[in-house]
Amino acid sequence: MNEGRYINIGDVVYAKESLYNDGGVPDIAEDALLVAEGTRGVVVNIGFLEADEDQEIFLVRFEGENGDLGGPVGCLPEELTQEDERAAA
């Protein structure tokens, strides 16, 4: 477990940048926008990349336009922030 972790399950986070499908989300076109920069979400799980067990990945369910949570999106730590003000910067 990463002792330096600053994001935990249940935490509210924001997308630091727009996130696009890299092919990992089935039934959605590759390179399709998944999450716009600044979108609020909640961390639902934390794991590691299969190819690099040192690389942490966060499963986040982001809010849609209607406020409902969407399906989980895998995010790298550098793609997330917990600071609302920085999310849209």
Secondary structure as a PSIPRED ss2 file (coil, helix, strand):
# PSIPRED VFORMAT (PSIPRED V4.0)

   1 M C   1.000  0.000  0.000
   2 N C   1.000  0.000  0.000
   3 E C   1.000  0.000  0.000
   4 G C   1.000  0.000  0.000
   5 R C   1.000  0.000  0.000
   6 Y C   1.000  0.000  0.000
   7 I C   1.000  0.000  0.000
   8 N C   1.000  0.000  0.000
   9 I C   1.000  0.000  0.000
  10 G C   1.000  0.000  0.000
  11 D C   1.000  0.000  0.000
  12 V E   0.000  0.000  1.000
  13 V E   0.000  0.000  1.000
  14 Y E   0.000  0.000  1.000
  15 A E   0.000  0.000  1.000
  16 K C   1.000  0.000  0.000
  17 E C   1.000  0.000  0.000
  18 S C   1.000  0.000  0.000
  19 L E   0.000  0.000  1.000
  20 Y E   0.000  0.000  1.000
  21 N C   1.000  0.000  0.000
  22 D C   1.000  0.000  0.000
  23 G C   1.000  0.000  0.000
  24 G C   1.000  0.000  0.000
  25 V C   1.000  0.000  0.000
  26 P C   1.000  0.000  0.000
  27 D C   1.000  0.000  0.000
  28 I C   1.000  0.000  0.000
  29 A C   1.000  0.000  0.000
  30 E C   1.000  0.000  0.000
  31 D C   1.000  0.000  0.000
  32 A C   1.000  0.000  0.000
  33 L E   0.000  0.000  1.000
  34 L E   0.000  0.000  1.000
  35 V E   0.000  0.000  1.000
  36 A C   1.000  0.000  0.000
  37 E C   1.000  0.000  0.000
  38 G C   1.000  0.000  0.000
  39 T C   1.000  0.000  0.000
  40 R E   0.000  0.000  1.000
  41 G E   0.000  0.000  1.000
  42 V E   0.000  0.000  1.000
  43 V E   0.000  0.000  1.000
  44 V E   0.000  0.000  1.000
  45 N E   0.000  0.000  1.000
  46 I E   0.000  0.000  1.000
  47 G E   0.000  0.000  1.000
  48 F E   0.000  0.000  1.000
  49 L C   1.000  0.000  0.000
  50 E C   1.000  0.000  0.000
  51 A C   1.000  0.000  0.000
  52 D C   1.000  0.000  0.000
  53 E C   1.000  0.000  0.000
  54 D C   1.000  0.000  0.000
  55 Q C   1.000  0.000  0.000
  56 E E   0.000  0.000  1.000
  57 I E   0.000  0.000  1.000
  58 F E   0.000  0.000  1.000
  59 L E   0.000  0.000  1.000
  60 V E   0.000  0.000  1.000
  61 R E   0.000  0.000  1.000
  62 F E   0.000  0.000  1.000
  63 E E   0.000  0.000  1.000
  64 G C   1.000  0.000  0.000
  65 E C   1.000  0.000  0.000
  66 N C   1.000  0.000  0.000
  67 G C   1.000  0.000  0.000
  68 D C   1.000  0.000  0.000
  69 L E   0.000  0.000  1.000
  70 G E   0.000  0.000  1.000
  71 G E   0.000  0.000  1.000
  72 P E   0.000  0.000  1.000
  73 V E   0.000  0.000  1.000
  74 G E   0.000  0.000  1.000
  75 C E   0.000  0.000  1.000
  76 L C   1.000  0.000  0.000
  77 P H   0.000  1.000  0.000
  78 E H   0.000  1.000  0.000
  79 E H   0.000  1.000  0.000
  80 L E   0.000  0.000  1.000
  81 T E   0.000  0.000  1.000
  82 Q C   1.000  0.000  0.000
  83 E C   1.000  0.000  0.000
  84 D H   0.000  1.000  0.000
  85 E H   0.000  1.000  0.000
  86 R H   0.000  1.000  0.000
  87 A H   0.000  1.000  0.000
  88 A C   1.000  0.000  0.000
  89 A C   1.000  0.000  0.000
